[in-house]
């Protein structure tokens, strides 16, 4: 009479399988693994995951290449320096605010230079432009002008005085009291604006000429969003004031 096989002896027909009935690959006799997926389904899932990882790496590499192609500037160097000197300090704002400051200075300097060539200063242009944008009859009170130009009443008085001496505006009184006084754009002031603003807009369009129309629109949208989130963001005023 043959002895019973040891409890650990292999069971005929089940070579290579563990006590769960799965072989060394983790599959049972049906070809499915412990998740209920067969080999083809598992392989397909692994391929999909690998493709997603590859696509993400490619996207990251493209983004990095685009940043590199744009080149670094001093704002990047400044951010890197503070990141090194003050580990943990938030330096991301440097890339935004520093560049905005530099751009504003470049725009302001160019506007002042152009206006000097055209024979008008920034403050006078702001005054005349504010009256013109108000629409016919191009008349506003000193208080309205001060609010629109975001300057004090005293500053507006000085601006109006200079413009009136040049015949660009005239002061009128429509009744009695301070609020009855008004400042009106003259024909000479209108003619100056027609000439100066057209030249100014053409020059400033050249300043952003390296940006495509699409990029200009994107930048305008981002700056609008930025300003909308600032509690003290001015809604009027001009670069170079």
C-alpha positions as CSV (number, residue, x, y, z in Angstrom):
1,X,0.0,0.0,0.0
2,X,1.5,3.3,-1.1
3,X,2.0,6.0,1.5
4,X,0.1,9.3,1.2
5,X,2.2,12.1,-0.3
6,X,3.5,14.8,2.1
7,X,1.2,17.8,2.6
8,X,3.7,20.0,0.8
9,X,4.2,17.7,-2.2
10,X,3.1,19.1,-5.6
11,X,-0.4,18.2,-6.8
12,X,-0.3,16.5,-10.2
13,X,-1.6,18.9,-12.9
14,X,-1.0,22.0,-10.8
15,X,2.7,22.4,-11.2
16,X,3.8,26.1,-11.0
17,X,0.7,27.2,-9.2
18,X,0.5,28.5,-5.7
19,X,-2.1,27.7,-3.1
20,X,-4.5,30.2,-4.7
21,X,-4.5,28.4,-8.0
22,X,-2.6,31.2,-9.7
23,X,0.6,30.6,-11.5
24,X,3.8,32.6,-11.2
25,X,2.4,35.4,-13.3
26,X,-0.4,36.0,-10.9
27,X,-3.0,34.6,-13.3
28,X,-5.3,31.8,-12.4
29,X,-6.4,29.0,-14.8
30,X,-8.6,31.4,-16.7
31,X,-5.7,33.7,-17.6
32,X,-7.1,36.5,-15.2
33,X,-5.1,38.1,-12.5
34,X,-6.3,39.0,-9.0
35,X,-8.2,42.1,-10.3
36,X,-10.4,40.0,-12.6
37,X,-8.6,41.3,-15.8
38,X,-7.1,38.9,-18.3
39,X,-3.6,39.4,-19.6
40,X,-4.7,41.4,-22.7
41,X,-6.7,43.9,-20.6
42,X,-3.8,44.4,-18.2
43,X,-1.3,44.9,-21.0
44,X,-3.6,47.4,-22.7
45,X,-4.0,49.3,-19.4
46,X,-0.2,49.4,-19.0
47,X,0.3,50.6,-22.5
48,X,-2.3,53.4,-22.0
49,X,-0.6,54.5,-18.8
50,X,2.8,54.5,-20.5
51,X,1.4,56.6,-23.4
52,X,-0.1,59.1,-20.9
53,X,3.2,59.4,-19.1
54,X,5.0,59.9,-22.3
55,X,2.6,62.5,-23.5
56,X,2.9,64.4,-20.2
57,X,6.7,64.3,-20.5
58,X,6.6,65.5,-24.1
59,X,4.3,68.4,-23.0
60,X,6.6,69.4,-20.2
61,X,9.6,69.3,-22.5
62,X,7.8,71.4,-25.0
63,X,6.8,74.0,-22.4
64,X,10.4,74.0,-21.1
65,X,11.7,74.5,-24.7
66,X,9.3,77.4,-25.3
67,X,10.5,79.1,-22.1
68,X,14.1,78.5,-23.1
69,X,13.4,79.9,-26.6
70,X,12.0,83.1,-25.1
71,X,15.3,83.5,-23.3
72,X,16.1,84.6,-19.8
73,X,16.3,88.2,-18.7
74,X,17.4,90.1,-15.6
75,X,14.1,89.4,-13.8
76,X,15.0,85.6,-13.9
77,X,18.4,86.4,-12.4
78,X,16.9,88.5,-9.7
79,X,14.4,85.8,-8.8
80,X,17.1,83.2,-8.8
81,X,19.3,85.3,-6.5
82,X,16.6,85.9,-3.9
83,X,15.6,82.2,-4.1
84,X,19.2,81.4,-3.2
85,X,19.5,84.1,-0.5
86,X,16.1,83.7,1.1
87,X,15.1,80.0,0.7
88,X,11.4,79.6,1.0
89,X,10.5,83.2,0.3
90,X,7.9,83.6,-2.5
91,X,9.7,85.0,-5.5
92,X,7.2,84.3,-8.3
93,X,5.9,87.8,-8.2
94,X,9.2,89.1,-9.4
95,X,8.7,87.6,-12.8
96,X,5.4,89.6,-13.1
97,X,5.7,92.8,-11.2
98,X,9.3,93.6,-12.1
99,X,8.7,93.1,-15.8
100,X,5.5,95.3,-15.6
101,X,7.6,98.1,-13.9
102,X,10.2,97.8,-16.6
103,X,7.6,97.9,-19.4
104,X,5.8,100.8,-17.9
105,X,9.1,102.8,-17.7
106,X,9.9,102.0,-21.3
107,X,6.4,103.1,-22.4
108,X,6.5,106.2,-20.3
109,X,9.9,107.3,-21.4
110,X,9.0,106.7,-25.1
111,X,5.7,108.7,-24.6
112,X,7.5,111.6,-23.0
113,X,10.1,111.7,-25.8
114,X,7.5,111.6,-28.5
115,X,5.3,114.2,-27.0
116,X,8.3,116.5,-26.5
117,X,9.0,116.2,-30.2
118,X,5.4,117.0,-30.9
119,X,5.4,120.0,-28.6
120,X,3.1,118.9,-25.9
121,X,3.7,117.5,-22.4
122,X,2.1,114.4,-20.8
123,X,-0.1,116.4,-18.3
124,X,-1.5,118.6,-21.0
125,X,-2.2,115.6,-23.2
126,X,-4.0,113.9,-20.3
127,X,-6.2,117.0,-19.8
128,X,-7.1,117.5,-23.4
129,X,-7.7,113.7,-24.0
130,X,-10.0,113.6,-21.0
131,X,-12.1,116.4,-22.3
132,X,-12.2,114.9,-25.8
133,X,-13.2,111.4,-24.5
134,X,-16.1,113.1,-22.7
135,X,-17.8,113.7,-26.0
136,X,-19.4,116.9,-27.4
137,X,-19.5,119.6,-26.2
138,X,-16.1,118.5,-24.6
139,X,-16.8,120.4,-21.4
140,X,-16.2,119.3,-17.8
141,X,-16.0,120.9,-14.4
142,X,-12.7,121.2,-12.6
143,X,-13.8,118.7,-10.1
144,X,-14.8,116.2,-12.8
145,X,-11.4,116.7,-14.5
146,X,-9.5,116.2,-11.2
147,X,-11.3,112.9,-10.6
148,X,-10.9,111.6,-14.2
149,X,-7.2,112.5,-14.3
150,X,-6.7,111.2,-10.8
151,X,-4.9,114.4,-9.6
152,X,-5.7,117.1,-7.0
153,X,-7.8,120.1,-7.7
154,X,-4.7,122.2,-7.4
155,X,-2.9,120.2,-10.1
156,X,-5.9,120.5,-12.4
157,X,-5.9,124.3,-11.9
158,X,-2.3,124.4,-13.0
159,X,-2.9,122.2,-16.0
160,X,-5.9,124.3,-17.1
161,X,-4.0,127.5,-16.6
162,X,-1.2,126.3,-18.9
163,X,-3.6,124.9,-21.6
164,X,-5.7,128.1,-21.5
165,X,-2.6,130.3,-22.1
166,X,-1.9,128.2,-25.2
167,X,-5.5,128.5,-26.4
168,X,-6.2,124.8,-26.1
169,X,-9.0,125.1,-23.5
170,X,-11.2,127.9,-22.3
171,X,-12.7,128.5,-18.9
172,X,-16.4,129.4,-18.8
173,X,-19.0,130.0,-16.2
174,X,-22.5,128.7,-16.5
175,X,-23.9,130.2,-13.3
176,X,-22.6,131.0,-9.9
177,X,-20.5,129.1,-7.5
178,X,-17.5,126.8,-7.9
179,X,-19.4,123.9,-9.5
180,X,-20.8,126.3,-12.2
181,X,-17.3,126.8,-13.6
182,X,-16.3,124.6,-16.6
183,X,-13.4,123.9,-18.9
184,X,-14.1,123.4,-22.6
185,X,-11.8,122.1,-25.3
186,X,-11.2,124.6,-28.1
187,X,-10.9,124.1,-31.8
188,X,-7.1,124.4,-31.4
189,X,-7.1,121.8,-28.7
190,X,-9.1,119.4,-30.9
191,X,-6.8,119.9,-33.8
192,X,-3.7,119.3,-31.6
193,X,-5.3,116.0,-30.4
194,X,-6.1,114.9,-33.9
195,X,-2.5,115.2,-34.8
196,X,-0.8,114.1,-31.6
197,X,-2.9,111.1,-30.7
198,X,-2.7,109.5,-34.1
199,X,1.1,109.8,-34.1
200,X,1.2,108.5,-30.5
201,X,-0.9,105.5,-31.1
202,X,1.1,104.6,-34.2
203,X,4.4,104.8,-32.2
204,X,3.0,102.8,-29.3
205,X,1.7,100.2,-31.7
206,X,5.3,99.7,-32.9
207,X,6.4,99.2,-29.3
208,X,4.3,96.0,-29.2
209,X,4.8,95.1,-32.8
210,X,6.9,92.0,-31.9
211,X,3.7,90.4,-30.4
212,X,1.3,88.6,-32.7
213,X,-2.4,89.8,-32.6
214,X,-3.2,86.6,-30.6
215,X,-0.5,87.2,-28.0
216,X,-1.6,90.9,-27.7
217,X,-5.1,89.8,-26.9
218,X,-3.9,87.2,-24.4
219,X,-1.7,89.8,-22.7
220,X,-4.6,92.4,-22.6
221,X,-6.9,89.8,-21.0
222,X,-4.3,88.9,-18.4
223,X,-3.6,92.5,-17.5
224,X,-7.3,93.2,-17.2
225,X,-7.6,90.2,-14.9
226,X,-4.6,91.4,-12.9
227,X,-6.0,95.0,-12.5
228,X,-9.5,93.7,-11.5
229,X,-7.9,91.9,-8.5
230,X,-6.1,95.0,-7.2
231,X,-8.1,97.1,-4.6
232,X,-6.3,100.3,-5.6
233,X,-6.1,99.7,-9.3
234,X,-6.7,103.0,-11.2
235,X,-9.4,103.0,-13.8
236,X,-8.1,106.1,-15.5
237,X,-4.8,107.9,-16.0
238,X,-2.0,107.6,-18.5
239,X,1.4,106.0,-18.6
240,X,4.0,108.7,-17.9
241,X,1.8,110.9,-15.8
